[in-house]
Amino acid sequence: MLSNVIIFGFLAIAATNGDNRATSDPGEVAFSAGLTSMLTLSHTERVKYNRIYTNIGNGYHSDTGTFECPVAGIYVFQFHSVAHQNKAAWLQLYKNFQYVASTYGHTVNDYASTGNSVILHLSKGDEVYIQAVDPIYGYATYLYGANDEVYCTFSGYMISPVYEEIPGNGK
């Protein structure tokens, strides 16, 4: 059981009983990644943003397209996309396999753009990712991108750490 916590700005000093350990500085967490190629998503699959602009805290994993929360806190997430001409972009943001928010764009004879943002409370280890909507509900997702034209992005950053009690010896 946590016996004493003193918070000074972004620094928490914790005294614990038993073998519990608390971190003294949650650090900073921020990532931003973009898509550098055309991508067709023909079923519910995660978008793997492959150009990493920043990854402070190493929470974003480009091989899976997933942000894994390294520090409990309040986070802002933003996702934007452009659909191919005469195609659609229909994406959803998920937290731990639970739907949170969507974007949708479709137009005829032009490109469509979409975007959305949310603020979420995350615990350490929570996962946040962007996934295409199954086309059986409407349209497949066709994301526009090139090495020198990045229009589809996924970004997130911690705005405030949240100090969670550390469980003590099974009590």
BAMI-993564 format. One record per atom (N, C-alpha, C, O, CB): x, y, z. Coordinates in pm, whole numbers, plus 50000, padded with zeros to 5 digits. Glycine has a CB too. Layout:
BEGIN
XYZ...
END
This chain:
BEGIN
500854988350000500005000050000500895012450000501915012750069499045000050122500515022349923501255034849917501005042550046499865045050083500835043249792502095046150114501905052650242501985067750234501375074650316502915047650339502715073150136502875087550130503285091649989504205085749932503925092450233502615101549932502975106749800503005121849809502055128049855501985101949690504105127549765504225142149759504435145849614505345140549550505395147349850503615154949560503715158849421504225173149411503645182249469502355157449350505305174849336505895187949310505905189949159506805184949091507355189149371504935197049104504885199048958504765185648888503795178448907506145206648908505785182348806505785169648736506625159148807506915148648749506285171548595507025161748931507865152449005507055146749121506495154249201509145159449056507005133549131506315127149242507345119349322508125111649267505165117849193507335121349451508195113749539507295104949622506405109849692509085123149629507515091949614506625082749681507385074249781508495069649754505905073849580506775072149895507305062849994506355051149996505135053050000507455069450136506885038949995506025027149989506375017450099507435018350161506145020449853505465008050122505704997050214506204985050134505874983950017504424993450294506954976550192507364964150128508254966150007509114974950005506154956450088508014957749904508854957749785508324966749673508854966249562508984943749734507314974749699506764983449595507784993949554508554998749637505464990149642507784997349426508685007849378507865018049301506955014449226509815001949289508185030649319507515041449247508555048749163509715049949203506785051249344508135053749047509055061648966509065075849019508055080749068508655061248817510205082449008510315095849061509975106448957509545117348995511705098149114510155103748829509915113548725509235106848607509845098248543511225120448682507995110348577507295103648467507855107148330507575100148233505845107148472508645117848320509215121548192508185127648099507045130348138509845109648127508585129547977507715135047874507385124147774508215115447747508365147247803506175124547719505765114747619505095122247505504155129947526504805104147681505575119747383504985125647263505425117647142506565113147135505385140747248504515115947046504905109446921504135115846807503055121446825504635094046927504705114846689504045119246567504585110846453505805109746435504265134446541503675104946376504075096146266503185098646145502035102946159503995081246309503725096046027502995098145903503095086245810503925077345830503495110545833502255086245709502185075545610502865080245482502475090545426500705071445582503865072845434504645077145318504345069245191505145069645097506085076145348503225062145187502875054545066501355053445057500635055445155503525040445068500885050144936499455047544917499115034944995499895025444999499095046044764497945034845056497555023345136496075020445116495235029145136497865025745286495775008245076494395003645061494104994045175494794984045193494154996844922493064997245252492664988945366491314982545331490284989145334492564997245499491344969645298490134962945251489404955245359488394948745332490494953645140489894956045483489184950345598489644957645724490444966945715489444934745610489164953645839489534960745962490984957445996491284946746049488594956846081491854966745963493264965045995493824978246044493324988946010494054959945872494854977446124495484989346180496314996546073496894990245984496374985646301496345009646085497195017545997498575018046060498725021646177496605032045975499585014445983500965014546031501665026745971502185026445860501715001245991501645037446049502295049946006503805047846017504325045246125501825062346094504495048945904505885044545899506935055545911508095052445939506105037345773506575068145893507575078745910507395084746049506385091146078507435089745799508385082446133508305087546270509005101046275510195102246246508955077446371508255111246313508795124646327509395126546466510465132446481507715135146301508705121646565509205121946703508575110246778507465106046748508875135546773509315105146876508835093946956509465094647096510185085547138509155080246887509175105347165509715107547299508995098247395507775098647406509565122547343509735090047463509155079947551509025066347485508685056647552507815084447599509295065647354509275053047277507955045547286507945033247289510395044047323506845052747292505545046247302504955041747170504155032347167504595055347368505335048347058504755044746928505605034046861506825034846856504645057246836504905023746809505565012546742505095012046597503955008146569505254999046815505975015846504505595016646363505335002846302504625001846201506675023746283505894992246359505664978846305504234974046327503744965446254506634969046367503554979646428502164975746456501184987346441499974985146435502064969946595501694999846435500835011646429500205014846563499195021946569499755009646327500775009746670500195010846804501025019746896502245018846899500044996946866500325028346971500945035747079500675028047206499515025447241500405050447089501745024147277501625017447406502065027247512503225031547514502475004147411501145030847600501365041347699502495037547796502375027747870500075044147776503595045547797504685042547890504515048748028505145044348124505975047347831503645058948040503445066148166501955069548179501385075448087504325079048172501335066048290499925069348312499735084448305500545092148357499435063848449498645088748240498395103048230497205106548144496435097848101499605109848177497065119448121496035124848032496735127847900497745134947897495335137748094496195122547790496825123447658495885129347555494675127347561497295109747613496455136647461495755141647343496185133047225497375130347208496045156947317495215128747143495515121347020494845128346904493705132946915495035106447030495545129146791495025135146669495315125646554496395119746547495655149246643494345124346463494595116246343493915123046225492785127746234494065101646361494655123546115494215130445994494525121645874495485113945875494885144345980493695122945769493965115145648493395121945525492525130645534493395101145660493915117845412493395121945281493135109145202493985100245197494405131545204491955108345142491595096845059491975099344915491985110844869490085093645071492285088744844492545089544700491355096544632490255097044687492775075344638491615101744514490545108044436489455097744407489745086544366491105114044304488205101744428487015093244406486945081144500486225071544472487005088344264487675081444610487675070444707487285075844844486985087644860489075063444712487295067044943486895070845080488015067945179488895059645155485625063345122487955075045291488805072145407487875071545528487225081445562489945083045426487825060045591486965058045707487795051045814488065039045805485685049645670488195058745914489095053746017488475055446156487635064146178490435060946009488935047046248488475047846387489665046946481490615039546456487445036846418489595054546590490605053846695490085044546803488935045546847490925068046753490955035446847490615025746951491555027247070492725030647055490665011446895491025024447188491815023247311491545009347366490415006147403491445034547417492575001147370492444987447423491254979847362490464973947435492284987947576491134979947232490104972847156488704978747172487724972647130490084958447198488614990747234487334997447252487285009647159488195017847158487125001747401486205010747082486025021946991485955035147070485325035847175484745020046905486625045647016486605058847079486035069346985485095076447021488005062847124486595070646862486185081346771486445077346626487215068046600486935094546805485785084346533485895081246389486225093546306486065104946350484615075146339486695090946185486755100946079486235094445952486395082445931488225106446059485605102545869485095097345741485175108445637484795119845663483635092045755485665104845521485695114245410485495107045279486125096745254487015122045409484635112345195484385106645061483825117744974482945125245016483415094345067484325118744854483805128444759483995123144618484825114244595484495142244777483245128444525483345124344386484195134644311484025146644331481925122944321485095129944226485955138244143486895147244222487285157844173485125146744054487275143144342488225150944420488775142144531488345130744550487555163744478489735147544606490285140744723489465144844844488935155944849491805144244742489355135944942488605138945065489565138945183490445130345192487445128745087489405148545272490245148845392489385146945516488215150645519491035162145401489995141045619489295138345745490245141245860491455141645841488785123745751489705143245977490515145046095489675145046221488485148346217491305157846086490295141446330489605141546458490655141746569491835138946545488655129046472490215145046690491115144746806490315141446930489115144146938491865158246823490995135447027490375131847155491375133647267492585133847245489855117147152490865135047388491685135247509491285123047591490105121147621491505148747591492265114747626491995102247697492845101047823493975105647828492245090347606492265094647925493025090948045493565076948019492785067647995492125091448176494875075448023495495062447998496265057648119496855065548193496425063247877496255044648139497105038248237498325032648164498275030348043496335026948315499395030448237500585024748177500225011448110499565003048172501715022748283500645009647986500364997347911499134998047823498954989347738500204986148005498275008047841497115009547751497595011347608498665017147584496225021447794496815006647513497155007747371496145016347298494945015247320497234993947307496655025147210495815033647127496295031946983497495032046956495875048847173495345030446891495705028346751494565032746660493445034946704496045013646725494895033946531493925037646427493655025346342494585018246303494445049546339492385022946314491985011046239490965014846134490115023546156491425000246334491035008246019490045010345913488725003645952488694993546022490555004745777487635009545904486305003745924486094993045816486504994745701485175014745917485464982145854485194971445759484334976645644483284982545669484484959545829484764974645518484024979945403482614974145385481854979345303484814977545279482254963745457480884958645445479874969145492478694968245461480714945745526480364979145569479494989845618479445001845523478755011545551479964994445754480155001245413480125012545320481225011845217481025006445108480235025345394482395017445249483485018445154484785013245213485005013645334483665032845110485645008245124487015004945165487775018145185487365028545133487734995845058488855017745258489655029645286490885029845197491635020245191490065030145435491065041145127492205043245037492945055745083492515066945055491745044544887494045053745154494795065145207495855069745109496535061645046495435061445341495975082845096496915088945003498215091945076498225097445186496325101744941499325088445012500615091545070501745088844972501615080344884500835083545196502815095944987504035094044909505205098444995505025105545094503985101944774506405094244958507585097545037507735112645057508195117045162508825091944971507365120444955507505134944965506165142044985506095154344977508185140344841505095134545010503755140145034503065132245145502395122245118502895139844904503225136645268502625129845382501365137345422501435148545474503635128845502500205131245399498915137245433498215130045548497315135645611498005137345312498615117745574497975109645678498905108845798500035104145787497625095445624498425113545914499255113946033498495109046157497265109146162499765128046057499255104646254498745100346384499715105646487500915102746481498595084446394499215113546583500065119846682499415119146819498195118246831500365134346645500245119546922499725119847058500765125247153501975124247129499285105947102500285131047263501215136147363500515136947498499305139047507501765149847322501325135247602500815136047739500705150647779501665158247764501725128047838499535154647832499395168247881499555168948032499825179648087498035173947840499395157648100499575157448244499755143048290498975134348249498385164048317500755140248373500845126848429499735124648532499225134248590502235124648494499385112248554498415108648657499105098148743499525087648693497045103248596499205100948869499885091848960498875081949013497875085649075500585099549075499155069148987498255058549030498875051349148500095049949157497965048648914498025046949238498515039849356499165026749312498665019749224497365037149457500265023749376500975011349347500465000649441500515002449563502525013149361499964989249387499434978849474500524973649568501694972649530498844967449391500114970249689501094965949787500924951549830499914948249893501034974649906501864943249799501964929549850500634922049854500354915249952502544929649986499824923149750498584915849742497484920849832496464914149848498824901949771497644932449892496634937749985495714947049914494794952449976497274944850101
END
